[in-house]
């Protein structure tokens, strides 16, 4: 599974949870969903940061190969 596919799946899961947050009226359910959303955002941020680090490392390697 590619990094993009993994990220897209995680983002789709986040959007599903966000939609549930908008539709529920139960406060305890909203609290649970909010905690879940913050965890998912943290995971997404980590995936983005790891992807950018990998891309940056590849760019620097490509530049050094040109020298």
C-alpha positions as a Python dict, from the first residue, in 0.01 Angstrom:
ca = {
    (1, 'X'): (0, 0, 0),
    (2, 'X'): (145, 337, -97),
    (3, 'X'): (195, 622, 147),
    (4, 'X'): (-66, 827, -42),
    (5, 'X'): (-324, 547, -12),
    (6, 'X'): (-257, 509, 360),
    (7, 'X'): (-296, 885, 411),
    (8, 'X'): (-612, 898, 198),
    (9, 'X'): (-767, 615, 399),
    (10, 'X'): (-680, 787, 728),
    (11, 'X'): (-821, 1118, 600),
    (12, 'X'): (-1144, 948, 488),
    (13, 'X'): (-1177, 797, 837),
    (14, 'X'): (-1124, 1144, 987),
    (15, 'X'): (-1394, 1295, 765),
    (16, 'X'): (-1637, 1019, 865),
    (17, 'X'): (-1576, 1090, 1233),
    (18, 'X'): (-1615, 1463, 1172),
    (19, 'X'): (-1952, 1405, 1003),
    (20, 'X'): (-2066, 1196, 1302),
    (21, 'X'): (-1965, 1479, 1535),
    (22, 'X'): (-2191, 1715, 1343),
    (23, 'X'): (-2491, 1482, 1354),
    (24, 'X'): (-2490, 1358, 1714),
    (25, 'X'): (-2662, 1542, 1997),
    (26, 'X'): (-2532, 1327, 2284),
    (27, 'X'): (-2264, 1518, 2477),
    (28, 'X'): (-2072, 1208, 2585),
    (29, 'X'): (-2069, 1087, 2222),
    (30, 'X'): (-1947, 1431, 2108),
    (31, 'X'): (-1666, 1416, 2365),
    (32, 'X'): (-1565, 1067, 2250),
    (33, 'X'): (-1570, 1173, 1885),
    (34, 'X'): (-1372, 1488, 1961),
    (35, 'X'): (-1100, 1285, 2134),
    (36, 'X'): (-1099, 1043, 1840),
    (37, 'X'): (-1069, 1333, 1594),
    (38, 'X'): (-775, 1485, 1780),
    (39, 'X'): (-597, 1147, 1775),
    (40, 'X'): (-666, 1110, 1404),
    (41, 'X'): (-536, 1460, 1334),
    (42, 'X'): (-220, 1380, 1525),
    (43, 'X'): (-172, 1064, 1315),
    (44, 'X'): (-235, 1258, 993),
    (45, 'X'): (14, 1524, 1097),
    (46, 'X'): (271, 1254, 1169),
    (47, 'X'): (214, 1098, 828),
    (48, 'X'): (254, 1436, 659),
    (49, 'X'): (571, 1517, 853),
    (50, 'X'): (718, 1173, 778),
    (51, 'X'): (631, 1210, 411),
    (52, 'X'): (786, 1556, 392),
    (53, 'X'): (1099, 1435, 569),
    (54, 'X'): (1130, 1145, 327),
    (55, 'X'): (1075, 1374, 28),
    (56, 'X'): (1329, 1626, 161),
    (57, 'X'): (1586, 1354, 217),
    (58, 'X'): (1530, 1223, -135),
    (59, 'X'): (1568, 1574, -279),
    (60, 'X'): (1897, 1628, -95),
    (61, 'X'): (2023, 1290, -216),
    (62, 'X'): (1922, 1375, -573),
    (63, 'X'): (2105, 1709, -548),
    (64, 'X'): (2422, 1545, -418),
    (65, 'X'): (2414, 1292, -700),
    (66, 'X'): (2418, 1577, -954),
    (67, 'X'): (2745, 1719, -816),
}
